[in-house]
């Protein structure tokens, strides 16, 4: 959102001032990892509910709230380490017209892999595996005509996880390919100059549109949203 507002105001640049640049960096590095872990928890718990329905029936909302709280607390890893290492280590990225964190301190050679393992590699692998297993379960259930299972809820999880997985594919390709290419400071390569902005745009837009995809594809979720709006109106 800050990127879009700045682009509208200034065209090609960051016009929201330094305070918003700090907000943009710290909030993004807090919310995005939390989102990954929440989707990971969503797909995993749905799969466990299907495999162990009797045990899952004893789970309470209080336990779910605790899991969510633990995820949001764990996601403070990046913002807190930014504050401890160097809160002012920001730079302007002309590719996406916004500020980002530089990671220029040597300690990030140790801290960055830990964060990547916790918030990127592990949850993405779990999400893909759990989603594939859920799809297999849905296909098998459809063939067996198991109407006792709440397939609408499962489809909601599958749509959300699939949209998220598609959103991270371009950035994953960038992270793998770009370091292998030669760097030219005068004429940056396509991956560094353009593919990164494309990957980031795809990731942000698909994540924002995830709920809309679920709304139009899953009838149960659409009914839930409409009924909730009517209750609040």
C-alpha positions in Angstrom: 0.0 0.0 0.0 2.7 2.6 0.8 4.4 1.8 -2.5 1.2 2.3 -4.4 0.4 5.6 -2.6 3.9 7.0 -3.2 3.8 6.0 -6.9 0.5 7.8 -7.3 1.7 10.9 -5.6 5.2 11.2 -7.1 5.1 9.0 -10.2 8.5 7.4 -9.9 9.9 7.8 -6.4 9.3 7.6 -2.7 7.4 10.7 -1.5 6.1 9.6 1.9 9.1 10.7 3.9 11.5 8.7 6.0 9.0 7.8 8.8 6.9 5.9 6.4 10.0 4.2 4.9 10.7 2.7 8.4 7.1 1.7 8.8 7.1 0.1 5.3 10.3 -1.9 6.0 9.5 -3.0 9.6 5.8 -3.9 8.9 6.6 -5.8 5.7 9.3 -7.9 7.4 6.9 -8.6 10.3 3.6 -9.3 8.5 4.9 -11.4 5.5 6.7 -14.0 7.6 3.7 -14.2 9.9 1.4 -14.7 6.9 3.6 -17.6 5.7 3.5 -19.3 9.1 -0.2 -18.8 9.5 -0.9 -20.4 6.1 1.5 -23.2 7.1 -0.5 -23.7 10.3 -3.8 -23.5 8.4 -2.9 -26.2 5.9 -1.2 -28.4 8.5 -4.1 -28.3 11.0 -6.7 -29.0 8.2 -4.7 -32.0 7.1 -4.4 -33.3 10.7 -8.1 -32.8 11.3 -8.8 -35.1 8.3 -6.3 -37.7 9.4 -7.2 -37.7 13.1 -10.8 -36.5 13.3 -11.4 -37.8 16.8 -8.4 -36.2 18.3 -9.1 -32.9 16.4 -12.6 -32.8 17.9 -11.0 -32.1 21.3 -9.1 -29.0 20.0 -10.4 -25.7 21.3 -10.5 -22.2 20.0 -8.2 -21.2 22.9 -5.5 -23.5 21.5 -5.9 -22.0 18.1 -5.5 -18.5 19.6 -2.4 -19.6 21.4 -0.9 -21.0 18.1 -1.7 -17.7 16.3 -0.2 -15.7 19.2 3.0 -17.8 19.1 3.3 -17.2 15.3 2.9 -13.4 15.7 5.5 -13.4 18.5 7.9 -15.5 16.5 7.5 -13.2 13.5 9.1 -10.4 15.6 12.4 -12.0 14.8 13.2 -9.7 11.8 12.0 -6.3 13.3 13.7 -7.0 16.6 17.0 -8.0 15.0 16.8 -4.9 12.8 16.5 -2.7 15.9 19.3 -4.5 17.7 21.8 -4.7 14.7 21.1 -1.4 12.9 17.7 0.2 12.6 18.9 2.8 10.1 20.4 0.3 7.6 17.9 1.2 4.9 18.4 1.9 1.2 16.2 3.2 -1.6 15.4 0.5 -4.2 14.7 2.1 -7.5 13.3 -1.1 -8.9 10.2 -1.0 -6.8 10.3 2.7 -5.8 10.5 2.1 -2.1 12.9 1.5 0.8 14.2 -1.8 1.9 16.6 -3.2 4.5 20.3 -3.4 3.4 21.5 -6.3 5.6 25.0 -4.7 5.3 26.3 -5.9 8.7 28.5 -9.0 8.8 26.3 -10.5 11.5 23.6 -11.0 8.9 25.7 -13.8 7.3 24.7 -15.7 10.5 21.3 -14.3 11.2 19.8 -14.2 7.7 20.0 -18.0 7.0 18.3 -18.6 10.4 15.4 -16.3 9.4 15.2 -17.8 5.9 15.0 -21.3 7.3 12.3 -20.5 9.8 10.1 -18.1 7.7 10.8 -19.1 4.1 12.2 -22.6 3.4 10.4 -24.6 6.1 6.9 -23.1 5.9 6.9 -23.1 2.0 7.9 -26.8 1.9 5.3 -27.7 4.5 2.6 -25.7 2.7 3.3 -27.4 -0.6 3.4 -30.9 0.9 0.3 -30.4 3.0 -1.7 -28.8 0.1 -0.8 -31.7 -2.3 -1.9 -34.2 0.4 -5.2 -32.2 0.9 -5.8 -32.3 -2.9 -5.3 -36.0 -2.9 -7.6 -36.4 0.0 -10.3 -34.3 -1.7 -10.0 -36.3 -5.0 -10.2 -39.5 -3.0 -13.2 -38.3 -1.0 -15.0 -37.1 -4.2 -14.6 -40.6 -5.7 -15.8 -42.2 -2.5 -18.7 -39.7 -2.1 -17.8 -39.0 1.5 -20.4 -36.3 2.2 -19.8 -36.3 6.0 -16.5 -34.4 5.4 -16.7 -30.6 5.2 -15.2 -30.2 1.7 -16.0 -26.5 1.5 -13.6 -25.8 4.4 -11.0 -27.9 2.8 -11.4 -26.2 -0.6 -11.0 -22.8 1.2 -7.7 -23.9 2.6 -6.5 -25.4 -0.8 -7.4 -22.2 -2.7 -5.6 -20.0 -0.1 -2.5 -22.2 0.0 -2.4 -22.5 -3.8 -2.6 -18.8 -4.3 0.1 -18.3 -1.8 2.3 -20.9 -3.5 1.8 -19.3 -6.9 2.7 -15.9 -5.4 6.2 -17.0 -4.1 7.2 -18.9 -7.3 8.6 -15.8 -9.2 10.5 -14.6 -6.1 11.9 -18.1 -5.6 13.1 -18.2 -9.2 14.7 -14.8 -8.7 16.5 -15.8 -5.5 17.9 -18.9 -7.3 18.9 -17.4 -10.7 20.0 -13.9 -9.9 23.0 -14.7 -7.6 24.4 -16.9 -10.4 24.5 -14.1 -12.9 27.3 -11.6 -13.5 26.8 -8.2 -11.9 27.2 -5.1 -14.1 26.7 -1.8 -12.2 26.4 0.2 -15.4 23.8 -2.0 -17.1 22.1 -4.4 -14.6 20.9 -7.7 -16.0 17.2 -8.4 -16.7 16.7 -10.4 -13.5 18.1 -7.8 -11.2 16.4 -4.8 -12.9 13.1 -6.0 -14.0 12.3 -9.6 -12.9 12.6 -8.6 -9.3 9.9 -5.9 -9.6 7.7 -8.4 -11.5 8.2 -11.0 -8.9 7.4 -8.6 -6.0 4.3 -7.3 -7.8 3.0 -10.8 -8.4 3.6 -11.8 -4.8 1.9 -8.7 -3.3 -1.1 -8.7 -5.7 -1.8 -12.5 -5.4 -1.6 -12.3 -1.6 -4.0 -9.4 -1.6 -6.4 -11.2 -4.0 -6.3 -14.6 -2.1 -9.5 -13.9 -0.2 -11.2 -12.7 -3.4 -10.3 -16.0 -5.2 -11.7 -17.9 -2.2 -14.8 -15.8 -2.2 -15.6 -16.5 -5.9 -14.6 -20.1 -5.9 -15.8 -21.5 -2.5 -19.5 -21.3 -1.9 -19.3 -21.9 1.8 -16.8 -19.0 2.3 -19.0 -16.7 0.2 -22.0 -17.5 2.3 -20.0 -17.0 5.5 -18.8 -13.5 4.3 -22.3 -12.4 3.3 -23.8 -13.6 6.5 -21.1 -11.9 8.6 -21.7 -8.6 6.7 -25.4 -8.8 7.3 -24.8 -9.4 11.0 -22.6 -6.3 11.3 -24.9 -4.1 9.2 
